[in-house]
Each structure stands twice: as C-alpha cells, then as structure tokens.
Amino acid sequence: MGKKKTAKKGKKPHKNKPTSKKYTKYKIEGDKAIRMAKACPRCGPGVFLLDSQGRLYCGKCHYTEFKSKKVVEDIAPSEETKEGKEKKE
C-alpha cells in the first residue's frame, strides 16, 4: 500500500486585498479637489455611487437610482424620423 500525501499544516499564506481606487473619483483643479462621481444621498458625501448598467448603486446601503431611458430613446428616434422624412420627400 502506498502512502497518501497530506497537505502541509500551518498558517495559510497572506493574500493582499486590492487597493482602493478612490483617487479615480476626484479631479484636481488648482488647489481644489472636485468630486467626479455622484455621492450617495443616504450615506453622505464620503460614499460614491457605482455607475453600472444604466443605474447608480451604493454598495454600502444598497440605494439604487435608475437612469432615465428617455435620454437614449429621444436621440435615436429623432434621427430615424429625420432620415425617414428625407427619404419620403
């Protein structure tokens, strides 16, 4: 009978967490730092909303704002109607 291999015992190796990328949420103009992302209305100015898939989401309190579809729909149909009118004339 062969011997079974056993895993080493002891502490697991330390895994580093990914670094915070809050520096991407600010833009520096002169002496002032300007916030680029929208802040969560519930949590306050220190927590930014994630901009993903047509919505704004807070990972801390789960607040969600949906972006309006009218902005996207208004642009596309108006172009189609202009092209359609030109072709008919």
ABEGO torsion letter per residue (X at the ends): XBBBBBBBBEBBBBBBBBBBAAAAABBBBEABBBBABBBBAAAEAABBBBBBGGBBBBAAAGBBBBBBAAAAAAAAAAAAAAAAAAAAX
